[in-house]
């Protein structure tokens, strides 16, 4: 009996972690749609585009910092 309880407890806690992120995404989508902006319907682009652009900005800044440090050493 304890094994059944432990197995059923895992998906419930997992769902509880998923629900707030979905609510947050839906809230952001609703906020953007009320502002009149074009909202991407698929959550893949809605989540991954900002993350990818942020990572590209960080990568670009790191490359610039490396170039500046090498030019100073020369």
CNS distance restraints for C-alpha pairs under 8 A (distance, minus, plus):
assign (resid   1 and name CA) (resid   5 and name CA) 6.61 0.50 0.50
assign (resid   2 and name CA) (resid   6 and name CA) 6.22 0.50 0.50
assign (resid   3 and name CA) (resid   7 and name CA) 6.18 0.50 0.50
assign (resid   4 and name CA) (resid   8 and name CA) 6.19 0.50 0.50
assign (resid   5 and name CA) (resid   9 and name CA) 6.07 0.50 0.50
assign (resid   6 and name CA) (resid  10 and name CA) 6.73 0.50 0.50
assign (resid   7 and name CA) (resid  11 and name CA) 7.72 0.50 0.50
assign (resid   8 and name CA) (resid  12 and name CA) 6.89 0.50 0.50
assign (resid   9 and name CA) (resid  13 and name CA) 6.38 0.50 0.50
assign (resid  10 and name CA) (resid  14 and name CA) 6.19 0.50 0.50
assign (resid  11 and name CA) (resid  15 and name CA) 6.02 0.50 0.50
assign (resid  12 and name CA) (resid  16 and name CA) 6.25 0.50 0.50
assign (resid  13 and name CA) (resid  17 and name CA) 6.41 0.50 0.50
assign (resid  14 and name CA) (resid  18 and name CA) 6.39 0.50 0.50
assign (resid  15 and name CA) (resid  19 and name CA) 6.14 0.50 0.50
assign (resid  16 and name CA) (resid  20 and name CA) 7.25 0.50 0.50
assign (resid  17 and name CA) (resid  21 and name CA) 7.33 0.50 0.50
assign (resid  18 and name CA) (resid  22 and name CA) 6.42 0.50 0.50
assign (resid  19 and name CA) (resid  23 and name CA) 6.17 0.50 0.50
assign (resid  20 and name CA) (resid  24 and name CA) 6.00 0.50 0.50
assign (resid  21 and name CA) (resid  25 and name CA) 6.10 0.50 0.50
assign (resid  22 and name CA) (resid  26 and name CA) 6.06 0.50 0.50
assign (resid  23 and name CA) (resid  27 and name CA) 5.98 0.50 0.50
assign (resid  24 and name CA) (resid  28 and name CA) 6.19 0.50 0.50
assign (resid  25 and name CA) (resid  29 and name CA) 6.13 0.50 0.50
assign (resid  26 and name CA) (resid  30 and name CA) 6.04 0.50 0.50
assign (resid  27 and name CA) (resid  31 and name CA) 6.09 0.50 0.50
assign (resid  28 and name CA) (resid  32 and name CA) 6.14 0.50 0.50
assign (resid  29 and name CA) (resid  33 and name CA) 6.05 0.50 0.50
assign (resid  29 and name CA) (resid  39 and name CA) 6.50 0.50 0.50
assign (resid  30 and name CA) (resid  34 and name CA) 6.12 0.50 0.50
assign (resid  31 and name CA) (resid  35 and name CA) 6.40 0.50 0.50
assign (resid  32 and name CA) (resid  36 and name CA) 6.54 0.50 0.50
assign (resid  32 and name CA) (resid  37 and name CA) 5.68 0.50 0.50
assign (resid  32 and name CA) (resid  38 and name CA) 7.59 0.50 0.50
assign (resid  32 and name CA) (resid  39 and name CA) 6.63 0.50 0.50
assign (resid  33 and name CA) (resid  37 and name CA) 5.60 0.50 0.50
assign (resid  33 and name CA) (resid  38 and name CA) 6.79 0.50 0.50
assign (resid  33 and name CA) (resid  39 and name CA) 6.24 0.50 0.50
assign (resid  40 and name CA) (resid  45 and name CA) 6.91 0.50 0.50
assign (resid  40 and name CA) (resid  46 and name CA) 6.13 0.50 0.50
assign (resid  41 and name CA) (resid  46 and name CA) 7.67 0.50 0.50
assign (resid  42 and name CA) (resid  46 and name CA) 6.51 0.50 0.50
assign (resid  43 and name CA) (resid  47 and name CA) 5.86 0.50 0.50
assign (resid  44 and name CA) (resid  48 and name CA) 5.80 0.50 0.50
assign (resid  44 and name CA) (resid  49 and name CA) 7.99 0.50 0.50
assign (resid  45 and name CA) (resid  49 and name CA) 5.33 0.50 0.50
assign (resid  46 and name CA) (resid  50 and name CA) 7.32 0.50 0.50
assign (resid  47 and name CA) (resid  51 and name CA) 6.76 0.50 0.50
assign (resid  48 and name CA) (resid  52 and name CA) 5.91 0.50 0.50
assign (resid  49 and name CA) (resid  53 and name CA) 6.08 0.50 0.50
assign (resid  50 and name CA) (resid  54 and name CA) 5.98 0.50 0.50
assign (resid  51 and name CA) (resid  55 and name CA) 6.17 0.50 0.50
assign (resid  52 and name CA) (resid  56 and name CA) 6.16 0.50 0.50
assign (resid  53 and name CA) (resid  57 and name CA) 6.24 0.50 0.50
assign (resid  54 and name CA) (resid  58 and name CA) 6.28 0.50 0.50
assign (resid  55 and name CA) (resid  59 and name CA) 6.06 0.50 0.50
assign (resid  56 and name CA) (resid  60 and name CA) 6.01 0.50 0.50
assign (resid  57 and name CA) (resid  61 and name CA) 6.16 0.50 0.50
assign (resid  58 and name CA) (resid  62 and name CA) 6.17 0.50 0.50
assign (resid  59 and name CA) (resid  63 and name CA) 6.28 0.50 0.50
assign (resid  60 and name CA) (resid  64 and name CA) 6.27 0.50 0.50
assign (resid  61 and name CA) (resid  65 and name CA) 6.12 0.50 0.50
assign (resid  62 and name CA) (resid  66 and name CA) 6.18 0.50 0.50
assign (resid  63 and name CA) (resid  67 and name CA) 6.21 0.50 0.50
assign (resid  64 and name CA) (resid  68 and name CA) 6.14 0.50 0.50
assign (resid  65 and name CA) (resid  69 and name CA) 6.14 0.50 0.50
assign (resid  66 and name CA) (resid  70 and name CA) 6.19 0.50 0.50
assign (resid  67 and name CA) (resid  71 and name CA) 6.12 0.50 0.50
assign (resid  68 and name CA) (resid  72 and name CA) 6.18 0.50 0.50
assign (resid  69 and name CA) (resid  73 and name CA) 6.32 0.50 0.50
assign (resid  70 and name CA) (resid  74 and name CA) 6.38 0.50 0.50
